[in-house]
Amino acid sequence: MEIIFGILMLLLMGGAIVFFISFVIAKITKVIFHWRKQEFSSKQFWQTIAIAALLILIISGMVCGGVL
């Protein structure tokens, strides 16, 4: 039972790290959009988070898988 709990906590922490990095990337993108006087909608914000998270997971999977 402790092993399962440990694995779940590790996955939760990894997901939180990926979400945090994606959130920071989306915030930087939002600042750039506002700096250029362009509109950045809530939908674009969440799409940026999703795309950044997918890219982070793909890159980390390739690194851990030994491709890179």
C-alpha positions in Angstrom: 0.0 0.0 0.0 2.9 2.4 0.8 4.4 1.8 -2.6 1.2 2.7 -4.4 0.8 5.8 -2.3 4.4 6.8 -3.1 3.9 6.3 -6.8 0.7 8.3 -6.7 2.4 11.1 -4.9 5.3 11.1 -7.4 2.9 11.3 -10.3 0.9 14.1 -8.6 4.1 16.1 -7.9 5.3 15.6 -11.5 1.9 16.8 -12.9 2.1 19.8 -10.6 5.5 20.7 -11.9 4.4 20.3 -15.6 1.3 22.4 -14.9 3.4 25.1 -13.1 5.9 25.4 -16.0 3.1 25.5 -18.6 1.3 28.2 -16.5 4.5 30.3 -16.4 4.9 29.9 -20.2 1.3 30.9 -20.7 1.7 34.0 -18.5 4.8 35.1 -20.4 2.9 34.6 -23.6 0.0 36.7 -22.2 2.4 39.5 -21.2 3.9 39.5 -24.7 0.4 39.7 -26.3 -0.5 42.7 -24.0 2.8 44.3 -24.7 2.0 44.2 -28.4 -1.5 45.6 -27.8 -3.1 42.3 -28.9 -6.0 40.5 -27.3 -5.3 37.2 -25.5 -8.5 35.4 -24.6 -9.0 32.9 -21.8 -9.4 30.2 -24.4 -6.0 31.0 -25.9 -4.5 31.0 -22.4 -5.7 27.5 -21.6 -4.7 26.3 -25.1 -1.2 27.6 -24.5 -1.1 25.7 -21.2 -2.3 22.5 -22.9 0.2 22.8 -25.8 3.1 23.6 -23.4 2.3 20.7 -21.2 2.1 18.3 -24.2 5.5 19.6 -25.5 7.1 19.2 -22.0 5.7 15.7 -21.6 6.9 14.7 -25.1 10.4 16.1 -24.5 10.7 14.5 -21.1 9.5 11.2 -22.5 12.1 11.3 -25.2 14.8 12.1 -22.7 13.8 9.4 -20.2 13.3 6.9 -23.1 16.8 7.4 -24.3 15.9 8.9 -27.7 17.6 12.3 -26.9 
